């Protein structure tokens, strides 16, 4: 099996953030991949519709990341949400429901190559990316949100944890999969 960082070699990734230093950091850390960048919604949206990416890394705030996520899902581009200011349970749940394959704090930028490599490997192997995320970073979420953070939406989390591999985000992606739509499934 390839190492996660090796898995990035040759991947075409779109990084979207309104902070130039974050985009530069992403380019440096993911140097094995081909990285396109955008610092605003309009530029990012245009790139999403003009180019076939292996992954999009989307900031939530400042670039209308949730709307860009919806566009990525329509185009069957796996998307990872990256945030600092919108790091909260509500934003995490919205990202899951809208079809993101992961949700990362900008605090983890230094680990981005390993995390993205692992996520892309899991995604390509049809393994549950969210389970991977919570296995790796669950303690971070507990520290950031408090130990009982899932209690505020128990129904969602109970359902989600029972169906990691066919979570709501994956269901949302399947609604846009032309191979499935064309078959009337």
C-alpha positions as a Markdown table, in Angstrom:
| # | Residue | x | y | z |
|---|---|---|---|---|
| 1 | Unk | 0.0 | 0.0 | 0.0 |
| 2 | Unk | 1.2 | 3.5 | -0.8 |
| 3 | Unk | 2.2 | 5.9 | 1.9 |
| 4 | Unk | -0.3 | 8.7 | 2.2 |
| 5 | Unk | 2.1 | 11.4 | 1.1 |
| 6 | Unk | 3.1 | 9.3 | -2.0 |
| 7 | Unk | -0.6 | 9.0 | -2.8 |
| 8 | Unk | -0.7 | 12.8 | -3.3 |
| 9 | Unk | 1.8 | 12.6 | -6.2 |
| 10 | Unk | 0.1 | 13.6 | -9.4 |
| 11 | Unk | -3.3 | 14.5 | -7.7 |
| 12 | Unk | -4.9 | 17.8 | -8.9 |
| 13 | Unk | -6.3 | 19.7 | -5.9 |
| 14 | Unk | -8.2 | 23.0 | -5.7 |
| 15 | Unk | -7.4 | 25.0 | -2.5 |
| 16 | Unk | -9.8 | 27.8 | -1.7 |
| 17 | Unk | -9.3 | 30.3 | 1.1 |
| 18 | Unk | -9.5 | 34.1 | 1.4 |
| 19 | Unk | -6.1 | 34.2 | 3.3 |
| 20 | Unk | -3.1 | 34.2 | 1.0 |
| 21 | Unk | -0.8 | 32.7 | 3.7 |
| 22 | Unk | -3.1 | 29.7 | 4.2 |
| 23 | Unk | -3.1 | 29.1 | 0.4 |
| 24 | Unk | 0.7 | 29.3 | 0.4 |
| 25 | Unk | 1.0 | 26.9 | 3.3 |
| 26 | Unk | -1.3 | 24.4 | 1.6 |
| 27 | Unk | 0.8 | 24.6 | -1.6 |
| 28 | Unk | 4.0 | 24.0 | 0.4 |
| 29 | Unk | 2.6 | 21.1 | 2.4 |
| 30 | Unk | 1.0 | 19.4 | -0.5 |
| 31 | Unk | 3.9 | 20.0 | -2.8 |
| 32 | Unk | 3.7 | 16.5 | -4.4 |
| 33 | Unk | 0.2 | 17.4 | -5.8 |
| 34 | Unk | -0.7 | 19.9 | -8.5 |
| 35 | Unk | -2.4 | 22.7 | -6.6 |
| 36 | Unk | -4.7 | 25.3 | -8.1 |
| 37 | Unk | -5.8 | 28.1 | -5.8 |
| 38 | Unk | -8.7 | 30.6 | -5.5 |
| 39 | Unk | -9.2 | 33.3 | -2.9 |
| 40 | Unk | -12.9 | 34.1 | -3.6 |
| 41 | Unk | -16.1 | 32.3 | -4.4 |
| 42 | Unk | -16.4 | 33.4 | -8.0 |
| 43 | Unk | -12.9 | 32.3 | -9.0 |
| 44 | Unk | -13.3 | 29.0 | -7.1 |
| 45 | Unk | -16.8 | 28.3 | -8.6 |
| 46 | Unk | -15.4 | 28.9 | -12.1 |
| 47 | Unk | -12.5 | 26.5 | -11.6 |
| 48 | Unk | -14.9 | 23.9 | -10.1 |
| 49 | Unk | -16.9 | 23.9 | -13.3 |
| 50 | Unk | -14.0 | 24.2 | -15.7 |
| 51 | Unk | -11.6 | 21.6 | -14.3 |
| 52 | Unk | -11.8 | 18.1 | -13.0 |
| 53 | Unk | -10.1 | 17.9 | -9.6 |
| 54 | Unk | -9.2 | 14.9 | -7.5 |
| 55 | Unk | -10.0 | 17.0 | -4.4 |
| 56 | Unk | -11.1 | 20.4 | -3.2 |
| 57 | Unk | -10.0 | 21.9 | 0.1 |
| 58 | Unk | -12.6 | 24.6 | 1.0 |
| 59 | Unk | -12.5 | 27.3 | 3.6 |
| 60 | Unk | -16.0 | 27.8 | 5.1 |
| 61 | Unk | -15.9 | 31.5 | 5.9 |
| 62 | Unk | -15.0 | 34.3 | 3.5 |
| 63 | Unk | -15.4 | 32.2 | 0.3 |
| 64 | Unk | -18.9 | 30.8 | 0.8 |
| 65 | Unk | -17.4 | 27.3 | 1.3 |
| 66 | Unk | -20.8 | 25.6 | 1.9 |
| 67 | Unk | -22.1 | 26.8 | -1.5 |
| 68 | Unk | -18.8 | 25.7 | -3.1 |
| 69 | Unk | -19.2 | 22.3 | -1.4 |
| 70 | Unk | -22.6 | 21.9 | -3.1 |
| 71 | Unk | -21.0 | 22.7 | -6.4 |
| 72 | Unk | -18.2 | 20.1 | -5.8 |
| 73 | Unk | -20.8 | 17.5 | -4.9 |
| 74 | Unk | -22.7 | 18.3 | -8.2 |
| 75 | Unk | -19.4 | 17.8 | -10.1 |
| 76 | Unk | -18.4 | 14.6 | -8.1 |
| 77 | Unk | -15.3 | 16.3 | -6.7 |
| 78 | Unk | -14.5 | 15.1 | -3.1 |
| 79 | Unk | -14.3 | 18.1 | -0.8 |
| 80 | Unk | -12.6 | 18.7 | 2.6 |
| 81 | Unk | -13.8 | 21.6 | 4.6 |
| 82 | Unk | -11.0 | 23.6 | 6.3 |
| 83 | Unk | -11.9 | 26.1 | 8.9 |
| 84 | Unk | -10.7 | 28.2 | 11.9 |
| 85 | Unk | -13.6 | 30.6 | 12.6 |
| 86 | Unk | -16.4 | 28.2 | 11.8 |
| 87 | Unk | -15.1 | 25.3 | 13.9 |
| 88 | Unk | -18.3 | 24.3 | 15.7 |
| 89 | Unk | -20.6 | 21.3 | 15.8 |
| 90 | Unk | -23.3 | 23.0 | 13.7 |
| 91 | Unk | -20.8 | 23.7 | 10.9 |
| 92 | Unk | -19.5 | 20.1 | 11.1 |
| 93 | Unk | -23.0 | 18.7 | 10.8 |
| 94 | Unk | -23.8 | 20.9 | 7.9 |
| 95 | Unk | -20.6 | 19.8 | 6.1 |
| 96 | Unk | -21.5 | 16.2 | 6.6 |
| 97 | Unk | -25.1 | 16.7 | 5.4 |
| 98 | Unk | -23.9 | 18.6 | 2.3 |
| 99 | Unk | -21.5 | 15.9 | 1.2 |
| 100 | Unk | -18.0 | 16.8 | 2.4 |
| 101 | Unk | -15.7 | 13.9 | 2.9 |
| 102 | Unk | -14.0 | 15.5 | 5.9 |
| 103 | Unk | -13.8 | 18.6 | 8.1 |
| 104 | Unk | -10.4 | 19.9 | 9.4 |
| 105 | Unk | -9.3 | 22.7 | 11.7 |
| 106 | Unk | -6.7 | 25.0 | 10.3 |
| 107 | Unk | -4.8 | 24.0 | 13.5 |
| 108 | Unk | -3.9 | 20.8 | 11.7 |
| 109 | Unk | -2.4 | 22.4 | 8.6 |
| 110 | Unk | 1.1 | 21.0 | 9.5 |
| 111 | Unk | -0.4 | 17.5 | 9.2 |
| 112 | Unk | -2.4 | 18.3 | 6.0 |
| 113 | Unk | -0.3 | 16.1 | 3.7 |
| 114 | Unk | -0.8 | 13.0 | 5.9 |
| 115 | Unk | -4.5 | 13.7 | 6.6 |
| 116 | Unk | -5.3 | 14.4 | 2.9 |
| 117 | Unk | -3.3 | 11.4 | 1.8 |
| 118 | Unk | -5.2 | 9.2 | 4.2 |
| 119 | Unk | -8.6 | 10.7 | 3.3 |
| 120 | Unk | -8.0 | 10.3 | -0.5 |
| 121 | Unk | -6.8 | 6.7 | 0.0 |
| 122 | Unk | -9.9 | 5.9 | 2.1 |
| 123 | Unk | -12.2 | 7.7 | -0.4 |
| 124 | Unk | -10.7 | 5.9 | -3.4 |
| 125 | Unk | -11.0 | 2.5 | -1.6 |
| 126 | Unk | -14.7 | 3.4 | -0.7 |
| 127 | Unk | -13.8 | 3.3 | 3.0 |
| 128 | Unk | -15.6 | 5.7 | 5.4 |
| 129 | Unk | -13.6 | 8.9 | 5.5 |
| 130 | Unk | -15.6 | 10.3 | 8.5 |
| 131 | Unk | -14.7 | 7.2 | 10.6 |
| 132 | Unk | -11.0 | 7.8 | 9.7 |
| 133 | Unk | -11.4 | 11.5 | 10.7 |
| 134 | Unk | -13.0 | 10.7 | 14.1 |
| 135 | Unk | -10.5 | 8.0 | 14.8 |
| 136 | Unk | -7.6 | 10.3 | 14.2 |
| 137 | Unk | -9.0 | 13.6 | 15.5 |
| 138 | Unk | -11.9 | 12.7 | 17.7 |
| 139 | Unk | -10.1 | 13.9 | 20.8 |
| 140 | Unk | -9.5 | 17.3 | 19.1 |
| 141 | Unk | -13.2 | 17.7 | 18.6 |
| 142 | Unk | -13.9 | 16.7 | 22.2 |
| 143 | Unk | -11.3 | 19.2 | 23.4 |
| 144 | Unk | -12.6 | 22.0 | 21.1 |
| 145 | Unk | -16.4 | 21.4 | 21.6 |
| 146 | Unk | -16.5 | 19.9 | 25.0 |
| 147 | Unk | -16.9 | 16.2 | 25.9 |
| 148 | Unk | -20.7 | 16.2 | 25.5 |
| 149 | Unk | -20.8 | 18.1 | 22.2 |
| 150 | Unk | -22.7 | 15.4 | 20.4 |
| 151 | Unk | -25.6 | 15.5 | 23.0 |
| 152 | Unk | -27.0 | 18.7 | 21.3 |
| 153 | Unk | -28.1 | 16.6 | 18.3 |
| 154 | Unk | -28.2 | 13.0 | 19.5 |
| 155 | Unk | -30.6 | 11.8 | 16.8 |
| 156 | Unk | -28.2 | 12.9 | 14.0 |
| 157 | Unk | -25.1 | 11.5 | 15.7 |
| 158 | Unk | -26.7 | 8.2 | 16.6 |
| 159 | Unk | -27.9 | 7.7 | 13.0 |
| 160 | Unk | -24.6 | 8.9 | 11.6 |
| 161 | Unk | -22.5 | 6.6 | 13.8 |
| 162 | Unk | -24.6 | 3.6 | 12.8 |
| 163 | Unk | -24.0 | 4.3 | 9.1 |
| 164 | Unk | -20.5 | 5.7 | 8.6 |
| 165 | Unk | -20.1 | 4.0 | 5.3 |
| 166 | Unk | -23.4 | 5.3 | 3.9 |
| 167 | Unk | -23.6 | 8.5 | 5.8 |
| 168 | Unk | -25.8 | 11.4 | 4.8 |
| 169 | Unk | -23.0 | 13.1 | 2.9 |
| 170 | Unk | -22.4 | 9.9 | 0.9 |
| 171 | Unk | -26.2 | 9.7 | 0.2 |
| 172 | Unk | -26.1 | 13.3 | -1.0 |
| 173 | Unk | -23.2 | 12.5 | -3.3 |
| 174 | Unk | -25.0 | 9.5 | -4.7 |
| 175 | Unk | -28.0 | 11.7 | -5.7 |
| 176 | Unk | -25.6 | 13.5 | -8.1 |
| 177 | Unk | -23.7 | 10.4 | -9.4 |
| 178 | Unk | -24.6 | 10.2 | -13.1 |
| 179 | Unk | -23.9 | 6.5 | -13.2 |
| 180 | Unk | -26.6 | 5.9 | -10.6 |
| 181 | Unk | -29.0 | 8.5 | -11.9 |
| 182 | Unk | -28.8 | 7.1 | -15.4 |
| 183 | Unk | -29.8 | 3.7 | -14.1 |
| 184 | Unk | -32.9 | 5.1 | -12.3 |
| 185 | Unk | -31.7 | 3.9 | -8.9 |
